[in-house]
Every structure is written in C-alpha cells, then in structure tokens.
Amino acid sequence: MTKTLEGRVALVTGASRGLGREIAQRFAAAGVAVALLDRKAHWADDLVAEIQAAGGKAISLGCDVSDRAALTAAFESAAVALGGIDIVVNNAMWTKYAAIEDIDEESLDRMLGVGIAGIIWGTQAAAATMRAKGKGGAIINIASVSAHLGLPNAMVYCGIKAAVEGMTRSSAIELASAGIRVNAVAPSTVATEGVRAMLDDATFEARVASTPLGRLGETADIAEAVLFFADSTRSGFVTGQSLLVDGGISIALR
C-alpha cells in the first residue's frame, strides 16, 4: 500500500457500504484521515471503530448530499475536526431502474438530487474547503460505464452518469488555477452485495459473460483507481478525465 497519501484528509460520500466503504478503508490503510459521510452517521460507526482500532483516524457524519446546506455544514465540520480536506470522493448514489413509461416524479427527483445535485454541492463545498487550506486538492467523482452504453430500464441512471462526466470536465477547468484536480472513475457492474441482490441469476451471469476479462469488477478494482487520482505523485498532471474500469466491456462487441 502506497504511503504517499499519508497525512492527507479525505471525505467520502456514501461511505458506509459497498464501494464507498472500500474506498474509505483503502484511504485509511494509506495513512489518510477519513470523514465518512452517509445519510445516517451511525451507518458508518462500525467502520470508524475498525479504522481507529487499526491506528487510523476517522469520523462519521450524517447528511443527505442533495441538501446543499446540510452537505456544506458536514464539510465544514470535517475540515474543523480533521484539519482541512485534501481529497473528496463524490460516491453517493440512489438508484431505481424503471422502464421509460414507469419513471415517476418521486424517484426521478431522488435520483437527480443525489446523482447530480449531490455532485454539484459536493464539488462546491470541496472547492471552498480546499481553497481555504491553500494546498490544492483532488476531487474524484464516481461515474459509470453506463455513461457510454445504452442500458434498458436505465434512462435516468445513464443520463445522470453522462452528466457526471460532463460536470467533471467543466469543474476541472474552472478549479485548475487553484491546484484542484477533478477526475472521474467509471466502473462497470461491481460485484457488491447490493448489486448481487438486485440482479437475478440470469442477469448476473449475462453481465459476467459480456465482460471480456471474464468477471465483474470488485470494489478493490475501483478503489485503486480512486487512489491513483487522489495521489498527486502519480496523477498530478491529470485532470478532467474519466477512467473506465470496466474489464473491457465498453469496447467489446459481443
């Protein structure tokens, strides 16, 4: 595990489970102090205890990322508690797949609030705290291979993830003068417990079969890409990019 991130501070949204949890664990193992943000703070308490037991530093914070005021307050609390923020991972997402004719206002508002407004408010708060610290920083947005592929029953999800890549490019240009790099990681289907529960066996096996490398991604695969973008010694001249971590599915014709 690289130690070039040691002493930095990271804030990860949607950090209590799945990909966000893995990213937070990897940061902590690299010597990064981590603010774990989720809708309910206690959801991440066990991970805080795990990190602290291993000698690391972590706090848990609760807020809805679609709530601008609450998210800004959470960033401010994290900055005070941990000494500023150097790295932000906008990972939180709420998803409901539906056929076009079944999309409803409630689920649409929720998906847009978390998936788009959450990125905007997270980037805004990250920029403010990083500028205050005056040492640049790294923002990593979690996009998806779905930004590049058409998936049935996923019109809203695909649109949101395409928007995430567009917001990544625009904010990278705007924040470059402050030394803040903004990049995205775009996974294909990741074999989390949530994904496994959501997909029936036939769909799960079809996803595996369509992936040239012959397996679905693991949370560790995606977390390593996030750490690459977070580490200025490895990616200090990279900004505005979206890295597909997808086992080759985006370039395969099968």
Beta strands, then each sheet from edge to edge (+ up, - down):
strand 1: 9-13
strand 2: 33-38
strand 3: 58-62
strand 4: 87-90
strand 5: 137-142
strand 6: 180-187
strand 7: 242-245
sheet 1: 3+ 2+ 1+ 4+ 5+ 6+ 7+
end
